[in-house]
Amino acid sequence: MKVETVIRPERLELVKKAIEDRGFVAMTISEVVGRGEQRGIKLQFRGKSMDVDLLPKAKIELVVEDERVDSLIDTICVAARTGKFGDGRIFVSPVATSIKVRTGEMQS
């Protein structure tokens, strides 16, 4: 299964360490921008109000065995949660095939 997680960037190191400690070492991390249900935030700058539509986020992608997905999700939730809007979202989707570029080895 592929697990994609979008979280607050300030929680990235904590989440990364937590999932590594649980044995999930292969991952892809990207800096992304986005917004959730809150549709951005309102900031005050030099006495003026500004709407910030897209917020910086960190995206972590992992492919794990089906039986390890729940453990990974629990670990991410504990490490990423602040209790405030914008903590993030986790997406889980099936992976039909994986191919190692170096060797051509295919896994289904």
PyMOL commands that set and color helices and strands:
alter all, ss='L'
color gray80, all
select helices_A, chain A and resi 9-21+66-80
alter helices_A, ss='H'
color red, helices_A
select strands_A, chain A and resi 2-7+28-34+41-45+48-52+55-63+88-93+98-99+106-107
alter strands_A, ss='S'
color yellow, strands_A
deselect
rebuild
show_as cartoon
